[in-house]
Amino acid sequence: MTHPVTLFTGQWADLPFEEVARLAASWGYDGLEIATSGDHLDVRRADEDAAYLASRREILDRHGLEVYAISNHFSGQAVCDDPIDFRHRAILREAVWGDGEAEGVRRRAAEDMQATARVARKLGVDTVVGFTGSSIWHYVAMFPPVPASAIEAGYEDFARRWTPILDVFDSEGVRFAHEVHPSEIAYDYWSSVRALEAVEHREAFGFNWDPSHMMWQNIDPVGFIWDFQDRIYHVDCKDTRLRRQNGRAGVLGSHLPWADPRRGWDFVSTGRGDVPWEDAFRALEAIGYAGPISVEWEDAGMDRLHGAAEAIGFVRSLLWPKPAAAFDAAFSNQ
């Protein structure tokens, strides 16, 4: 099992792209999953300015790195979200936020996602990772009671807003890998099924397999790989530690900040949590996943310069050849 190992730059957007590339190369990463944050990649500028796009490539080349995916989580989030508010103002570029009028923000966010597909093709990248947003996430508790028609309308809204985006992805030969995540239209197993149904299973829409938020929702991340094997378009390695049950620490986090010991779970450096990584990598081998393995380093309790270097060592330790036949047989009856 050989795959390029990349570093997702989203958690490093406070540093210049040049510095992130230098660090990643020094740790032995093969390339980057470039986030459209900070000065790392402005997709609107890259879509219109060939010299700017060439400057991104020059930095990669100088440090011996490749780009295997672009991630535009923030604009994707704003495509379907309701409400659009101060949270979005904090994450969106000025060109997308504009005057802050909600429908205008959604429209410009959709245009940004279309531009991202075009920039991906110009960089020779066939996968864009990101979020979709959701107009019905705020109904997740289903109380006060929510009629089925309201939920159905949310999936229809998602399909209506994302169909023109996916049309551009198709025309560019690029796939969108949605990260299954709370606050999105697909946030667990069955919502992922429903999201695929909403867009009629078109090939442009698949998933970024990131197990971190599956763990605390009691979703089997290995089974997810098997059941959605034709839709695993990208892999992010982000780990989660589930704290010992003590009757107080809830899985929803209690509005407590990351790393607060009262939370029921938290992100930890890859390999230090509860994700069954070896089983997951065996599953990826069994389904024939051939893409990059991207480290999304996030751990509020560890220095990131240490953690990112530690994470690549752990991931590489899992990339030696392992027999997939036994795993294939075990899951083929599920």
Summary of the structure (lengths in Angstrom):
residues: 334
radius of gyration: 19.3
end to end distance: 24.0
largest distance: 57.2
contacts: 1104
relative contact order: 0.12
helix: 48%
strand: 14%
